[in-house]
């Protein structure tokens, strides 16, 4: 696959993931609609290729000490940088309404802005990984 196709595919997957996240997580806002979402997907793709490896190098010692347990922090920092670059893309704290399914319960909880970034980053990573797996 050529490099352009790879970037385009990741851009489209990022756009889809951001659209899904904006529908299901109340703390995510795109002021400006789909144009802002497309710009955010573009910047997220570029940050993923250019800046995430640098953040990974900076956090390498802590990642080695924890055997990779802090790898999620790289994604949170990258997402935070995207919100700094695009001011129309906002992530704010929100209230999770809870979840109950066949005896498994997650209680209602209020998430501050840090945990909102963690949840959005984790959800974005899961959706992206799943769609990449589907398209292989």
N, CA, C and O atoms as a Tinker XYZ file with bonds, in Angstrom:
   544  protein
     1  N      0.849000   -1.170000    0.000000    73     2
     2  CA     0.000000    0.000000    0.000000    64     1     3
     3  C      0.899000    1.238000    0.000000    63     2     4     5
     4  O      1.863000    1.320000    0.761000    81     3
     5  N      0.572000    2.176000   -0.848000    73     3     6
     6  CA     1.384000    3.386000   -0.916000    64     5     7
     7  C      1.170000    4.232000    0.331000    63     6     8     9
     8  O      0.202000    4.052000    1.069000    81     7
     9  N      2.084000    5.142000    0.541000    73     7    10
    10  CA     2.049000    5.985000    1.732000    64     9    11
    11  C      0.819000    6.892000    1.750000    63    10    12    13
    12  O      0.225000    7.114000    2.805000    81    11
    13  N      0.440000    7.412000    0.594000    73    11    14
    14  CA    -0.735000    8.286000    0.506000    64    13    15
    15  C     -1.997000    7.516000    0.874000    63    14    16    17
    16  O     -2.845000    8.024000    1.608000    81    15
    17  N     -2.124000    6.300000    0.369000    73    15    18
    18  CA    -3.301000    5.486000    0.696000    64    17    19
    19  C     -3.354000    5.183000    2.183000    63    18    20    21
    20  O     -4.430000    5.177000    2.781000    81    19
    21  N     -2.200000    4.932000    2.781000    73    19    22
    22  CA    -2.141000    4.650000    4.216000    64    21    23
    23  C     -2.622000    5.855000    5.025000    63    22    24    25
    24  O     -3.423000    5.711000    5.949000    81    23
    25  N     -2.127000    7.045000    4.671000    73    23    26
    26  CA    -2.552000    8.266000    5.363000    64    25    27
    27  C     -4.039000    8.535000    5.160000    63    26    28    29
    28  O     -4.740000    8.897000    6.105000    81    27
    29  N     -4.520000    8.361000    3.938000    73    27    30
    30  CA    -5.928000    8.593000    3.642000    64    29    31
    31  C     -6.812000    7.617000    4.412000    63    30    32    33
    32  O     -7.843000    8.003000    4.964000    81    31
    33  N     -6.400000    6.349000    4.445000    73    31    34
    34  CA    -7.171000    5.345000    5.189000    64    33    35
    35  C     -7.229000    5.684000    6.679000    63    34    36    37
    36  O     -8.293000    5.603000    7.292000    81    35
    37  N     -6.095000    6.062000    7.260000    73    35    38
    38  CA    -6.084000    6.423000    8.678000    64    37    39
    39  C     -6.874000    7.703000    8.947000    63    38    40    41
    40  O     -7.498000    7.834000   10.000000    81    39
    41  N     -6.851000    8.648000    8.003000    73    39    42
    42  CA    -7.656000    9.856000    8.143000    64    41    43
    43  C     -9.148000    9.506000    8.167000    63    42    44    45
    44  O     -9.889000    9.996000    9.019000    81    43
    45  N     -9.583000    8.662000    7.234000    73    43    46
    46  CA   -10.997000    8.282000    7.178000    64    45    47
    47  C    -11.421000    7.487000    8.421000    63    46    48    49
    48  O    -12.529000    7.669000    8.925000    81    47
    49  N    -10.552000    6.620000    8.905000    73    47    50
    50  CA   -10.861000    5.862000   10.117000    64    49    51
    51  C    -10.918000    6.789000   11.325000    63    50    52    53
    52  O    -11.775000    6.620000   12.192000    81    51
    53  N    -10.022000    7.761000   11.391000    73    51    54
    54  CA   -10.052000    8.736000   12.486000    64    53    55
    55  C    -11.331000    9.567000   12.431000    63    54    56    57
    56  O    -11.937000    9.859000   13.462000    81    55
    57  N    -11.733000    9.943000   11.224000    73    55    58
    58  CA   -12.970000   10.709000   11.071000    64    57    59
    59  C    -14.171000    9.896000   11.565000    63    58    60    61
    60  O    -15.018000   10.409000   12.297000    81    59
    61  N    -14.235000    8.629000   11.160000    73    59    62
    62  CA   -15.321000    7.756000   11.605000    64    61    63
    63  C    -15.308000    7.600000   13.124000    63    62    64    65
    64  O    -16.356000    7.679000   13.766000    81    63
    65  N    -14.137000    7.380000   13.693000    73    63    66
    66  CA   -14.029000    7.205000   15.138000    64    65    67
    67  C    -14.446000    8.473000   15.880000    63    66    68    69
    68  O    -15.144000    8.394000   16.891000    81    67
    69  N    -14.029000    9.628000   15.395000    73    67    70
    70  CA   -14.420000   10.891000   16.033000    64    69    71
    71  C    -15.923000   11.118000   15.928000    63    70    72    73
    72  O    -16.552000   11.611000   16.865000    81    71
    73  N    -16.489000   10.757000   14.791000    73    71    74
    74  CA   -17.940000   10.909000   14.635000    64    73    75
    75  C    -18.680000   10.019000   15.637000    63    74    76    77
    76  O    -19.629000   10.466000   16.282000    81    75
    77  N    -18.246000    8.758000   15.766000    73    75    78
    78  CA   -18.887000    7.853000   16.724000    64    77    79
    79  C    -18.726000    8.345000   18.157000    63    78    80    81
    80  O    -19.670000    8.298000   18.946000    81    79
    81  N    -17.541000    8.813000   18.485000    73    79    82
    82  CA   -17.297000    9.312000   19.841000    64    81    83
    83  C    -18.166000   10.530000   20.134000    63    82    84    85
    84  O    -18.692000   10.668000   21.239000    81    83
    85  N    -18.317000   11.405000   19.160000    73    83    86
    86  CA   -19.144000   12.600000   19.389000    64    85    87
    87  C    -20.612000   12.244000   19.593000    63    86    88    89
    88  O    -21.350000   13.001000   20.224000    81    87
    89  N    -21.040000   11.105000   19.069000    73    87    90
    90  CA   -22.430000   10.666000   19.239000    64    89    91
    91  C    -22.678000   10.028000   20.603000    63    90    92    93
    92  O    -23.782000   10.134000   21.137000    81    91
    93  N    -21.667000    9.364000   21.179000    73    91    94
    94  CA   -21.889000    8.579000   22.383000    64    93    95
    95  C    -21.260000    9.136000   23.652000    63    94    96    97
    96  O    -21.672000    8.750000   24.746000    81    95
    97  N    -20.293000   10.013000   23.554000    73    95    98
    98  CA   -19.663000   10.587000   24.746000    64    97    99
    99  C    -20.063000   12.058000   24.826000    63    98   100   101
   100  O    -19.718000   12.843000   23.943000    81    99
   101  N    -20.789000   12.433000   25.880000    73    99   102
   102  CA   -21.322000   13.803000   25.943000    64   101   103
   103  C    -20.267000   14.883000   26.156000    63   102   104   105
   104  O    -20.567000   16.055000   25.928000    81   103
   105  N    -19.060000   14.557000   26.576000    73   103   106
   106  CA   -18.037000   15.564000   26.839000    64   105   107
   107  C    -17.261000   15.996000   25.612000    63   106   108   109
   108  O    -16.361000   16.828000   25.722000    81   107
   109  N    -17.585000   15.451000   24.433000    73   107   110
   110  CA   -16.855000   15.770000   23.196000    64   109   111
   111  C    -17.709000   16.688000   22.338000    63   110   112   113
   112  O    -18.859000   16.376000   22.028000    81   111
   113  N    -17.135000   17.825000   21.957000    73   111   114
   114  CA   -17.864000   18.800000   21.143000    64   113   115
   115  C    -17.026000   19.231000   19.945000    63   114   116   117
   116  O    -15.813000   19.415000   20.049000    81   115
   117  N    -17.689000   19.385000   18.819000    73   115   118
   118  CA   -17.068000   19.926000   17.620000    64   117   119
   119  C    -17.828000   21.190000   17.253000    63   118   120   121
   120  O    -18.926000   21.121000   16.701000    81   119
   121  N    -17.249000   22.334000   17.556000    73   119   122
   122  CA   -17.865000   23.607000   17.204000    64   121   123
   123  C    -17.510000   23.867000   15.738000    63   122   124   125
   124  O    -16.342000   24.069000   15.405000    81   123
   125  N    -18.497000   23.862000   14.886000    73   123   126
   126  CA   -18.248000   24.037000   13.460000    64   125   127
   127  C    -18.639000   22.820000   12.640000    63   126   128   129
   128  O    -18.495000   22.819000   11.418000    81   127
   129  N    -19.131000   21.786000   13.306000    73   127   130
   130  CA   -19.669000   20.640000   12.602000    64   129   131
   131  C    -18.632000   19.747000   11.954000    63   130   132   133
   132  O    -17.552000   19.513000   12.495000    81   131
   133  N    -18.995000   19.249000   10.767000    73   131   134
   134  CA   -18.181000   18.255000   10.079000    64   133   135
   135  C    -16.846000   18.810000    9.584000    63   134   136   137
   136  O    -15.876000   18.061000    9.470000    81   135
   137  N    -16.782000   20.112000    9.287000    73   135   138
   138  CA   -15.510000   20.694000    8.863000    64   137   139
   139  C    -14.493000   20.611000   10.001000    63   138   140   141
   140  O    -13.333000   20.264000    9.778000    81   139
   141  N    -14.927000   20.927000   11.210000    73   139   142
   142  CA   -14.042000   20.829000   12.371000    64   141   143
   143  C    -13.666000   19.379000   12.636000    63   142   144   145
   144  O    -12.526000   19.088000   12.998000    81   143
   145  N    -14.615000   18.471000   12.459000    73   143   146
   146  CA   -14.339000   17.051000   12.664000    64   145   147
   147  C    -13.305000   16.557000   11.653000    63   146   148   149
   148  O    -12.413000   15.787000   12.009000    81   147
   149  N    -13.418000   16.994000   10.396000    73   147   150
   150  CA   -12.451000   16.588000    9.372000    64   149   151
   151  C    -11.071000   17.169000    9.671000    63   150   152   153
   152  O    -10.063000   16.478000    9.523000    81   151
   153  N    -11.019000   18.422000   10.087000    73   151   154
   154  CA    -9.748000   19.045000   10.442000    64   153   155
   155  C     -9.122000   18.346000   11.651000    63   154   156   157
   156  O     -7.908000   18.151000   11.701000    81   155
   157  N     -9.953000   17.974000   12.618000    73   155   158
   158  CA    -9.466000   17.253000   13.792000    64   157   159
   159  C     -8.925000   15.885000   13.397000    63   158   160   161
   160  O     -7.888000   15.463000   13.909000    81   159
   161  N     -9.606000   15.191000   12.502000    73   159   162
   162  CA    -9.127000   13.889000   12.037000    64   161   163
   163  C     -7.790000   14.031000   11.311000    63   162   164   165
   164  O     -6.901000   13.195000   11.472000    81   163
   165  N     -7.650000   15.088000   10.515000    73   163   166
   166  CA    -6.394000   15.333000    9.815000    64   165   167
   167  C     -5.258000   15.594000   10.801000    63   166   168   169
   168  O     -4.181000   15.008000   10.685000    81   167
   169  N     -5.501000   16.468000   11.762000    73   167   170
   170  CA    -4.466000   16.794000   12.756000    64   169   171
   171  C     -4.164000   15.579000   13.621000    63   170   172   173
   172  O     -3.007000   15.344000   13.968000    81   171
   173  N     -5.182000   14.807000   13.973000    73   171   174
   174  CA    -4.971000   13.592000   14.764000    64   173   175
   175  C     -4.101000   12.591000   14.006000    63   174   176   177
   176  O     -3.242000   11.940000   14.601000    81   175
   177  N     -4.318000   12.468000   12.704000    73   175   178
   178  CA    -3.501000   11.581000   11.884000    64   177   179
   179  C     -2.055000   12.071000   11.829000    63   178   180   181
   180  O     -1.118000   11.283000   11.953000    81   179
   181  N     -1.885000   13.379000   11.642000    73   179   182
   182  CA    -0.530000   13.939000   11.588000    64   181   183
   183  C      0.183000   13.828000   12.930000    63   182   184   185
   184  O      1.372000   13.510000   12.979000    81   183
   185  N     -0.534000   14.089000   14.013000    73   183   186
   186  CA     0.053000   13.952000   15.349000    64   185   187
   187  C      0.444000   12.501000   15.592000    63   186   188   189
   188  O      1.484000   12.227000   16.192000    81   187
   189  N     -0.385000   11.572000   15.130000    73   187   190
   190  CA    -0.078000   10.159000   15.291000    64   189   191
   191  C      1.202000    9.740000   14.587000    63   190   192   193
   192  O      1.924000    8.870000   15.074000    81   191
   193  N      1.487000   10.354000   13.444000    73   191   194
   194  CA     2.680000    9.989000   12.694000    64   193   195
   195  C      3.904000   10.798000   13.086000    63   194   196   197
   196  O      5.020000   10.280000   13.048000    81   195
   197  N      3.719000   12.061000   13.464000    73   195   198
   198  CA     4.865000   12.929000   13.703000    64   197   199
   199  C      5.220000   13.101000   15.174000    63   198   200   201
   200  O      6.395000   13.040000   15.534000    81   199
   201  N      4.240000   13.312000   16.015000    73   199   202
   202  CA     4.517000   13.706000   17.393000    64   201   203
   203  C      4.446000   12.537000   18.369000    63   202   204   205
   204  O      5.193000   12.514000   19.346000    81   203
   205  N      3.564000   11.566000   18.128000    73   203   206
   206  CA     3.456000   10.428000   19.040000    64   205   207
   207  C      4.769000    9.658000   19.211000    63   206   208   209
   208  O      5.082000    9.246000   20.328000    81   207
   209  N      5.544000    9.451000   18.148000    73   207   210
   210  CA     6.834000    8.782000   18.369000    64   209   211
   211  C      7.786000    9.580000   19.273000    63   210   212   213
   212  O      8.534000    8.998000   20.058000    81   211
   213  N      7.754000   10.917000   19.158000    73   211   214
   214  CA     8.590000   11.750000   20.025000    64   213   215
   215  C      8.139000   11.664000   21.483000    63   214   216   217
   216  O      8.965000   11.578000   22.392000    81   215
   217  N      6.831000   11.687000   21.695000    73   215   218
   218  CA     6.310000   11.537000   23.059000    64   217   219
   219  C      6.685000   10.164000   23.601000    63   218   220   221
   220  O      7.030000   10.026000   24.775000    81   219
   221  N      6.617000    9.156000   22.747000    73   219   222
   222  CA     7.004000    7.805000   23.148000    64   221   223
   223  C      8.462000    7.732000   23.579000    63   222   224   225
   224  O      8.796000    7.038000   24.540000    81   223
   225  N      9.328000    8.447000   22.869000    73   223   226
   226  CA    10.736000    8.482000   23.257000    64   225   227
   227  C     10.936000    9.195000   24.591000    63   226   228   229
   228  O     11.732000    8.761000   25.423000    81   227
   229  N     10.211000   10.285000   24.787000    73   227   230
   230  CA    10.326000   11.020000   26.054000    64   229   231
   231  C      9.831000   10.194000   27.233000    63   230   232   233
   232  O     10.384000   10.280000   28.329000    81   231
   233  N      8.793000    9.395000   27.014000    73   231   234
   234  CA     8.217000    8.589000   28.096000    64   233   235
   235  C      8.777000    7.167000   28.134000    63   234   236   237
   236  O      8.277000    6.321000   28.875000    81   235
   237  N      9.812000    6.905000   27.338000    73   235   238
   238  CA    10.388000    5.568000   27.287000    64   237   239
   239  C     10.878000    5.056000   28.648000    63   238   240   241
   240  O     10.614000    3.900000   28.980000    81   239
   241  N     11.575000    5.864000   29.442000    73   239   242
   242  CA    12.027000    5.340000   30.739000    64   241   243
   243  C     10.881000    4.889000   31.648000    63   242   244   245
   244  O     10.958000    3.828000   32.266000    81   243
   245  N      9.828000    5.690000   31.728000    73   243   246
   246  CA     8.689000    5.300000   32.579000    64   245   247
   247  C      7.956000    4.106000   31.982000    63   246   248   249
   248  O      7.426000    3.268000   32.712000    81   247
   249  N      7.927000    4.031000   30.660000    73   247   250
   250  CA     7.296000    2.885000   30.002000    64   249   251
   251  C      8.085000    1.603000   30.251000    63   250   252   253
   252  O      7.494000    0.542000   30.449000    81   251
   253  N      9.391000    1.692000   30.244000    73   251   254
   254  CA    10.216000    0.518000   30.519000    64   253   255
   255  C     10.077000    0.072000   31.975000    63   254   256   257
   256  O      9.995000   -1.123000   32.261000    81   255
   257  N     10.051000    1.039000   32.885000    73   255   258
   258  CA     9.910000    0.700000   34.307000    64   257   259
   259  C      8.579000    0.036000   34.622000    63   258   260   261
   260  O      8.500000   -0.835000   35.489000    81   259
   261  N      7.546000    0.445000   33.924000    73   259   262
   262  CA     6.208000   -0.105000   34.193000    64   261   263
   263  C      5.827000   -1.199000   33.207000    63   262   264   265
   264  O      4.679000   -1.643000   33.179000    81   263
   265  N      6.781000   -1.633000   32.404000    73   263   266
   266  CA     6.552000   -2.686000   31.400000    64   265   267
   267  C      5.419000   -2.336000   30.430000    63   266   268   269
   268  O      4.631000   -3.200000   30.045000    81   267
   269  N      5.348000   -1.086000   30.047000    73   267   270
   270  CA     4.378000   -0.639000   29.055000    64   269   271
   271  C      3.025000   -0.240000   29.604000    63   270   272   273
   272  O      2.104000    0.037000   28.836000    81   271
   273  N      2.889000   -0.205000   30.928000    73   271   274
   274  CA     1.590000    0.106000   31.523000    64   273   275
   275  C      1.180000    1.564000   31.305000    63   274   276   277
   276  O     -0.002000    1.892000   31.404000    81   275
   277  N      2.142000    2.438000   31.011000    73   275   278
   278  CA     1.812000    3.846000   30.804000    64   277   279
   279  C      1.764000    4.232000   29.335000    63   278   280   281
   280  O      1.869000    5.414000   29.005000    81   279
   281  N      1.612000    3.275000   28.464000    73   279   282
   282  CA     1.502000    3.553000   27.031000    64   281   283
   283  C      0.248000    4.375000   26.717000    63   282   284   285
   284  O      0.244000    5.166000   25.774000    81   283
   285  N     -0.803000    4.190000   27.498000    73   283   286
   286  CA    -2.039000    4.941000   27.300000    64   285   287
   287  C     -1.812000    6.438000   27.476000    63   286   288   289
   288  O     -2.525000    7.256000   26.895000    81   287
   289  N     -0.802000    6.792000   28.291000    73   287   290
   290  CA    -0.521000    8.200000   28.536000    64   289   291
   291  C     -0.063000    8.909000   27.266000    63   290   292   293
   292  O     -0.322000   10.100000   27.093000    81   291
   293  N      0.609000    8.192000   26.383000    73   291   294
   294  CA     1.046000    8.769000   25.105000    64   293   295
   295  C     -0.169000    9.194000   24.282000    63   294   296   297
   296  O     -0.176000   10.276000   23.696000    81   295
   297  N     -1.194000    8.345000   24.239000    73   295   298
   298  CA    -2.413000    8.675000   23.488000    64   297   299
   299  C     -3.157000    9.851000   24.118000    63   298   300   301
   300  O     -3.706000   10.688000   23.401000    81   299
   301  N     -3.180000    9.923000   25.441000    73   299   302
   302  CA    -3.854000   11.029000   26.121000    64   301   303
   303  C     -3.134000   12.346000   25.824000    63   302   304   305
   304  O     -3.779000   13.360000   25.556000    81   303
   305  N     -1.811000   12.334000   25.871000    73   303   306
   306  CA    -1.045000   13.549000   25.578000    64   305   307
   307  C     -1.245000   13.975000   24.123000    63   306   308   309
   308  O     -1.399000   15.163000   23.839000    81   307
   309  N     -1.243000   13.015000   23.211000    73   307   310
   310  CA    -1.465000   13.336000   21.796000    64   309   311
   311  C     -2.850000   13.944000   21.581000    63   310   312   313
   312  O     -2.996000   14.899000   20.819000    81   311
   313  N     -3.863000   13.396000   22.246000    73   311   314
   314  CA    -5.217000   13.940000   22.128000    64   313   315
   315  C     -5.286000   15.344000   22.719000    63   314   316   317
   316  O     -5.958000   16.215000   22.166000    81   315
   317  N     -4.604000   15.568000   23.828000    73   315   318
   318  CA    -4.565000   16.893000   24.439000    64   317   319
   319  C     -3.905000   17.899000   23.489000    63   318   320   321
   320  O     -4.363000   19.035000   23.373000    81   319
   321  N     -2.830000   17.483000   22.809000    73   319   322
   322  CA    -2.176000   18.367000   21.841000    64   321   323
   323  C     -3.110000   18.718000   20.687000    63   322   324   325
   324  O     -3.100000   19.848000   20.198000    81   323
   325  N     -3.914000   17.753000   20.254000    73   323   326
   326  CA    -4.873000   18.026000   19.175000    64   325   327
   327  C     -5.893000   19.075000   19.630000    63   326   328   329
   328  O     -6.269000   19.950000   18.850000    81   327
   329  N     -6.340000   18.990000   20.885000    73   327   330
   330  CA    -7.298000   19.993000   21.365000    64   329   331
   331  C     -6.651000   21.367000   21.509000    63   330   332   333
   332  O     -7.342000   22.384000   21.435000    81   331
   333  N     -5.334000   21.412000   21.715000    73   331   334
   334  CA    -4.641000   22.703000   21.745000    64   333   335
   335  C     -4.513000   23.296000   20.348000    63   334   336   337
   336  O     -4.640000   24.506000   20.167000    81   335
   337  N     -4.259000   22.439000   19.362000    73   335   338
   338  CA    -4.086000   22.906000   17.984000    64   337   339
   339  C     -5.415000   23.347000   17.388000    63   338   340   341
   340  O     -5.464000   24.331000   16.650000    81   339
   341  N     -6.491000   22.635000   17.697000    73   339   342
   342  CA    -7.811000   22.954000   17.141000    64   341   343
   343  C     -8.730000   23.400000   18.271000    63   342   344   345
   344  O     -9.294000   22.556000   18.967000    81   343
   345  N     -8.893000   24.699000   18.471000    73   343   346
   346  CA    -9.711000   25.180000   19.596000    64   345   347
   347  C    -11.210000   24.877000   19.449000    63   346   348   349
   348  O    -11.944000   24.950000   20.435000    81   347
   349  N    -11.672000   24.542000   18.247000    73   347   350
   350  CA   -13.089000   24.204000   18.061000    64   349   351
   351  C    -13.405000   22.781000   18.491000    63   350   352   353
   352  O    -14.574000   22.401000   18.557000    81   351
   353  N    -12.386000   21.994000   18.781000    73   351   354
   354  CA   -12.539000   20.625000   19.274000    64   353   355
   355  C    -12.358000   20.663000   20.785000    63   354   356   357
   356  O    -11.270000   20.961000   21.277000    81   355
   357  N    -13.425000   20.361000   21.518000    73   355   358
   358  CA   -13.400000   20.478000   22.969000    64   357   359
   359  C    -13.723000   19.144000   23.619000    63   358   360   361
   360  O    -14.617000   18.417000   23.188000    81   359
   361  N    -12.965000   18.845000   24.672000    73   359   362
   362  CA   -13.254000   17.706000   25.531000    64   361   363
   363  C    -13.414000   18.266000   26.933000    63   362   364   365
   364  O    -12.527000   18.944000   27.450000    81   363
   365  N    -14.553000   17.976000   27.541000    73   363   366
   366  CA   -14.819000   18.474000   28.885000    64   365   367
   367  C    -15.298000   17.333000   29.768000    63   366   368   369
   368  O    -15.685000   16.267000   29.288000    81   367
   369  N    -15.262000   17.584000   31.063000    73   367   370
   370  CA   -15.744000   16.582000   31.998000    64   369   371
   371  C    -17.228000   16.323000   31.782000    63   370   372   373
   372  O    -17.948000   17.189000   31.285000    81   371
   373  N    -17.681000   15.138000   32.152000    73   371   374
   374  CA   -19.081000   14.789000   31.954000    64   373   375
   375  C    -19.502000   13.767000   32.996000    63   374   376   377
   376  O    -18.671000   13.218000   33.721000    81   375
   377  N    -20.798000   13.521000   33.061000    73   375   378
   378  CA   -21.345000   12.530000   33.979000    64   377   379
   379  C    -21.670000   11.276000   33.196000    63   378   380   381
   380  O    -22.464000   11.308000   32.257000    81   379
   381  N    -21.049000   10.164000   33.588000    73   379   382
   382  CA   -21.354000    8.870000   32.997000    64   381   383
   383  C    -22.589000    8.340000   33.704000    63   382   384   385
   384  O    -22.599000    8.235000   34.930000    81   383
   385  N    -23.621000    8.008000   32.959000    73   383   386
   386  CA   -24.914000    7.647000   33.539000    64   385   387
   387  C    -24.958000    6.257000   34.145000    63   386   388   389
   388  O    -25.939000    5.904000   34.799000    81   387
   389  N    -23.932000    5.469000   33.946000    73   387   390
   390  CA   -23.919000    4.119000   34.493000    64   389   391
   391  C    -24.336000    3.102000   33.452000    63   390   392   393
   392  O    -24.822000    3.452000   32.377000    81   391
   393  N    -24.138000    1.823000   33.792000    73   391   394
   394  CA   -24.408000    0.756000   32.843000    64   393   395
   395  C    -24.721000   -0.516000   33.620000    63   394   396   397
   396  O    -23.996000   -0.876000   34.547000    81   395
   397  N    -25.800000   -1.194000   33.244000    73   395   398
   398  CA   -26.160000   -2.464000   33.869000    64   397   399
   399  C    -26.496000   -3.455000   32.764000    63   398   400   401
   400  O    -27.291000   -3.160000   31.872000    81   399
   401  N    -25.870000   -4.657000   32.835000    73   399   402
   402  CA   -26.147000   -5.694000   31.858000    64   401   403
   403  C    -25.997000   -7.044000   32.535000    63   402   404   405
   404  O    -24.892000   -7.429000   32.917000    81   403
   405  N    -27.083000   -7.756000   32.685000    73   403   406
   406  CA   -27.128000   -9.108000   33.242000    64   405   407
   407  C    -26.297000   -9.254000   34.518000    63   406   408   409
   408  O    -25.459000  -10.149000   34.624000    81   407
   409  N    -26.534000   -8.382000   35.461000    73   407   410
   410  CA   -25.852000   -8.457000   36.744000    64   409   411
   411  C    -24.538000   -7.704000   36.802000    63   410   412   413
   412  O    -24.018000   -7.470000   37.893000    81   411
   413  N    -23.983000   -7.316000   35.658000    73   411   414
   414  CA   -22.753000   -6.522000   35.624000    64   413   415
   415  C    -23.159000   -5.062000   35.674000    63   414   416   417
   416  O    -23.922000   -4.599000   34.827000    81   415
   417  N    -22.657000   -4.336000   36.659000    73   415   418
   418  CA   -23.066000   -2.948000   36.828000    64   417   419
   419  C    -21.865000   -2.032000   36.962000    63   418   420   421
   420  O    -20.915000   -2.321000   37.690000    81   419
   421  N    -21.927000   -0.921000   36.243000    73   419   422
   422  CA   -20.972000    0.167000   36.421000    64   421   423
   423  C    -21.799000    1.342000   36.935000    63   422   424   425
   424  O    -22.717000    1.788000   36.248000    81   423
   425  N    -21.495000    1.853000   38.127000    73   423   426
   426  CA   -22.333000    2.909000   38.700000    64   425   427
   427  C    -22.147000    4.247000   37.994000    63   426   428   429
   428  O    -21.185000    4.457000   37.255000    81   427
   429  N    -23.088000    5.136000   38.243000    73   427   430
   430  CA   -22.999000    6.487000   37.706000    64   429   431
   431  C    -21.791000    7.174000   38.332000    63   430   432   433
   432  O    -21.538000    7.026000   39.527000    81   431
   433  N    -21.046000    7.926000   37.524000    73   431   434
   434  CA   -19.888000    8.644000   38.054000    64   433   435
   435  C    -19.654000    9.915000   37.261000    63   434   436   437
   436  O    -19.985000   10.017000   36.080000    81   435
   437  N    -19.076000   10.870000   37.950000    73   435   438
   438  CA   -18.721000   12.135000   37.328000    64   437   439
   439  C    -17.241000   12.094000   36.966000    63   438   440   441
   440  O    -16.396000   11.825000   37.820000    81   439
   441  N    -16.933000   12.356000   35.721000    73   439   442
   442  CA   -15.553000   12.309000   35.251000    64   441   443
   443  C    -15.033000   13.729000   35.058000    63   442   444   445
   444  O    -15.641000   14.528000   34.346000    81   443
   445  N    -13.906000   14.038000   35.694000    73   443   446
   446  CA   -13.315000   15.353000   35.472000    64   445   447
   447  C    -12.613000   15.359000   34.116000    63   446   448   449
   448  O    -12.664000   14.369000   33.386000    81   447
   449  N    -11.965000   16.458000   33.782000    73   447   450
   450  CA   -11.422000   16.607000   32.434000    64   449   451
   451  C    -10.310000   15.595000   32.138000    63   450   452   453
   452  O    -10.212000   15.108000   31.012000    81   451
   453  N     -9.468000   15.269000   33.132000    73   451   454
   454  CA    -8.404000   14.286000   32.897000    64   453   455
   455  C     -8.993000   12.934000   32.544000    63   454   456   457
   456  O     -8.565000   12.309000   31.573000    81   455
   457  N     -9.972000   12.470000   33.317000    73   455   458
   458  CA   -10.565000   11.161000   33.045000    64   457   459
   459  C    -11.399000   11.184000   31.769000    63   458   460   461
   460  O    -11.556000   10.155000   31.112000    81   459
   461  N    -11.937000   12.354000   31.414000    73   459   462
   462  CA   -12.635000   12.472000   30.130000    64   461   463
   463  C    -11.645000   12.266000   28.980000    63   462   464   465
   464  O    -11.958000   11.582000   28.006000    81   463
   465  N    -10.454000   12.856000   29.092000    73   463   466
   466  CA    -9.420000   12.629000   28.075000    64   465   467
   467  C     -9.033000   11.154000   28.003000    63   466   468   469
   468  O     -8.846000   10.610000   26.914000    81   467
   469  N     -8.912000   10.511000   29.158000    73   467   470
   470  CA    -8.544000    9.089000   29.184000    64   469   471
   471  C     -9.622000    8.255000   28.502000    63   470   472   473
   472  O     -9.308000    7.382000   27.692000    81   471
   473  N    -10.901000    8.515000   28.824000    73   471   474
   474  CA   -12.005000    7.749000   28.233000    64   473   475
   475  C    -12.082000    7.980000   26.730000    63   474   476   477
   476  O    -12.246000    7.029000   25.965000    81   475
   477  N    -11.966000    9.232000   26.298000    73   475   478
   478  CA   -12.023000    9.536000   24.865000    64   477   479
   479  C    -10.836000    8.901000   24.145000    63   478   480   481
   480  O    -11.001000    8.341000   23.061000    81   479
   481  N     -9.652000    8.981000   24.729000    73   479   482
   482  CA    -8.467000    8.380000   24.121000    64   481   483
   483  C     -8.601000    6.870000   24.012000    63   482   484   485
   484  O     -8.283000    6.291000   22.973000    81   483
   485  N     -9.065000    6.237000   25.065000    73   483   486
   486  CA    -9.250000    4.783000   25.037000    64   485   487
   487  C    -10.297000    4.378000   24.004000    63   486   488   489
   488  O    -10.097000    3.423000   23.253000    81   487
   489  N    -11.407000    5.101000   23.966000    73   487   490
   490  CA   -12.465000    4.806000   23.002000    64   489   491
   491  C    -11.977000    5.020000   21.571000    63   490   492   493
   492  O    -12.252000    4.206000   20.689000    81   491
   493  N    -11.258000    6.104000   21.346000    73   491   494
   494  CA   -10.699000    6.385000   20.021000    64   493   495
   495  C     -9.740000    5.279000   19.597000    63   494   496   497
   496  O     -9.763000    4.834000   18.450000    81   495
   497  N     -8.911000    4.844000   20.512000    73   495   498
   498  CA    -7.961000    3.771000   20.212000    64   497   499
   499  C     -8.673000    2.454000   19.913000    63   498   500   501
   500  O     -8.291000    1.740000   18.986000    81   499
   501  N     -9.702000    2.129000   20.690000    73   499   502
   502  CA   -10.445000    0.886000   20.460000    64   501   503
   503  C    -11.159000    0.886000   19.112000    63   502   504   505
   504  O    -11.109000   -0.100000   18.378000    81   503
   505  N    -11.820000    1.990000   18.791000    73   503   506
   506  CA   -12.544000    2.075000   17.520000    64   505   507
   507  C    -11.564000    1.999000   16.350000    63   506   508   509
   508  O    -11.801000    1.275000   15.384000    81   507
   509  N    -10.465000    2.747000   16.439000    73   507   510
   510  CA    -9.471000    2.757000   15.366000    64   509   511
   511  C     -8.864000    1.375000   15.164000    63   510   512   513
   512  O     -8.722000    0.915000   14.030000    81   511
   513  N     -8.509000    0.718000   16.251000    73   511   514
   514  CA    -7.918000   -0.620000   16.155000    64   513   515
   515  C     -8.911000   -1.607000   15.566000    63   514   516   517
   516  O     -8.537000   -2.440000   14.740000    81   515
   517  N    -10.176000   -1.525000   15.981000    73   515   518
   518  CA   -11.189000   -2.442000   15.460000    64   517   519
   519  C    -11.428000   -2.236000   13.970000    63   518   520   521
   520  O    -11.516000   -3.206000   13.217000    81   519
   521  N    -11.532000   -0.982000   13.538000    73   519   522
   522  CA   -11.768000   -0.706000   12.110000    64   521   523
   523  C    -10.541000   -1.086000   11.282000    63   522   524   525
   524  O    -10.685000   -1.601000   10.173000    81   523
   525  N     -9.336000   -0.839000   11.804000    73   523   526
   526  CA    -8.140000   -1.271000   11.084000    64   525   527
   527  C     -8.104000   -2.788000   10.944000    63   526   528   529
   528  O     -7.713000   -3.311000    9.901000    81   527
   529  N     -8.510000   -3.486000   11.988000    73   527   530
   530  CA    -8.579000   -4.941000   11.935000    64   529   531
   531  C     -9.604000   -5.411000   10.904000    63   530   532   533
   532  O     -9.358000   -6.369000   10.171000    81   531
   533  N    -10.749000   -4.735000   10.850000    73   531   534
   534  CA   -11.786000   -5.103000    9.881000    64   533   535
   535  C    -11.336000   -4.885000    8.434000    63   534   536   537
   536  O    -11.702000   -5.652000    7.544000    81   535
   537  N    -10.545000   -3.843000    8.204000    73   535   538
   538  CA   -10.174000   -3.507000    6.838000    64   537   539
   539  C     -8.939000   -4.245000    6.339000    63   538   540   541
   540  O     -8.554000   -4.078000    5.181000    81   539
   541  N     -8.322000   -5.039000    7.167000    73   539   542
   542  CA    -7.142000   -5.808000    6.711000    64   541   543
   543  C     -7.540000   -7.006000    5.915000    63   542   544
   544  O     -6.678000   -7.757000    5.458000    81   543
